[in-house]
Amino acid sequence: MRANFAKAAAAGDDAPLYFYAHLFLAHPETRSMFPVSMAHQRDRLFAALGEVVARVDDLDSLVPILQQLGRDHRKFGTVAAHYPAVGASLLATLEHFDPEWDSALAADWTAAYQLVAQVMVEAAESVDDPPWWDAVVVAHERRAFDFAVLRLQPKEPLDFAPGESISLETERRPRLWRYYSPANAPRADGLLEIHVKAHDGGPVSSALVRQVDVGDVLRLGPPVGHLAFDAGSDRDLLLVGGGTGLAALKSLVDHVAHNGPARRVDLFVGARTEEHLYDRTDLERLAAEHSWLSVTLAVSEDPWSSLPQGDIGEVVLRGGPWTSRDVYVVGPGPMVDDTVARLAQHGVPATRIRTEVFAPSRPSPTVDGEVTS
């Protein structure tokens, strides 16, 4: 099955194009579930399948991912009746790109897909939450040219945990869902703070920064957990962020402030230049309000700045030691990798380092779909 899938994946864009053409011709009713433009959609199926195939012999890891996808896909209008249509188009695609396709391989894929579909359908049918939540934009603040901070008020209670991500859709970009991490812990009033950076070629992020305004209604999908905040630990915290990855770390700071336990928290935030430190004023406010919180801002490409200079991982190590801390690192992939490598060499146990990558085009942080705009 892996060898067969590799042949389809090697075909590049031709494989997803074939799949969607087959699906929409055989089942035209499914077309309305997808964006008008498929440019940002067509490769996601094979990204998801690649994840499933990679984990096919590790059910302890695969089943929770499928369950999450099943629950999450309700926001697209997916119901049990859609799964056979997708399965038929998938097998047709895999057969089309493999001259060695035979009945045995077809039987294996059929059985595997039926199991995947069963897990996803059962997960979707096991929850009572709505498929999405409507939320009103109650504040929209532009920060610099391409950053914005939005405050959203869900019309119904939306439960989430610090560090979790929530998918979001705007009517200005229908059926394009992108994931963002709230910058606050759950509040009694339900308000959510979302940080967005507009990216070239990012239709949702650009709309959220430049077009969405107060009074607009957005849709929010079910929260998903990836940063895995250990709320039961009482260790001091080291938080390292870049870009809008800062939002997830602010939610951890907010959780400590309102729920404890009392602990030391050191937050390091890196950017290329000072103008990219879009949340500087609020971070300085937090540090002034909480004696247990230290905030260090650093720049890597701004020689005229008075802030600490260098890659954020390098700046972090200057302030150590950190070997007794729980560590959370969130931001662009290269920054996360570099920081984690430095901390590991510094002696921080890998089991106490948790990460999440925020990429310019953030799909579901698991497998389905802009980790962020």
Secondary structure as UniProt FT lines:
FT   HELIX           2..9
FT   TURN            10..13
FT   HELIX           14..26
FT   HELIX           28..33
FT   TURN            39..43
FT   HELIX           44..54
FT   TURN            55..57
FT   HELIX           59..72
FT   HELIX           73..76
FT   TURN            80..81
FT   HELIX           82..96
FT   TURN            99..100
FT   HELIX           103..125
FT   STRAND          133..143
FT   TURN            144..146
FT   STRAND          147..154
FT   TURN            162..163
FT   STRAND          165..170
FT   TURN            171..172
FT   TURN            174..175
FT   STRAND          178..180
FT   TURN            188..189
FT   STRAND          192..197
FT   TURN            200..201
FT   HELIX           203..210
FT   TURN            214..215
FT   STRAND          217..220
FT   TURN            231..232
FT   STRAND          237..242
FT   HELIX           243..245
FT   HELIX           246..259
FT   STRAND          265..271
FT   HELIX           274..276
FT   TURN            278..279
FT   HELIX           280..289
FT   TURN            291..292
FT   STRAND          293..299
FT   TURN            303..304
FT   HELIX           312..318
FT   TURN            323..324
FT   STRAND          326..331
FT   HELIX           333..346
FT   HELIX           350..352
FT   STRAND          353..357
FT   TURN            365..368
//
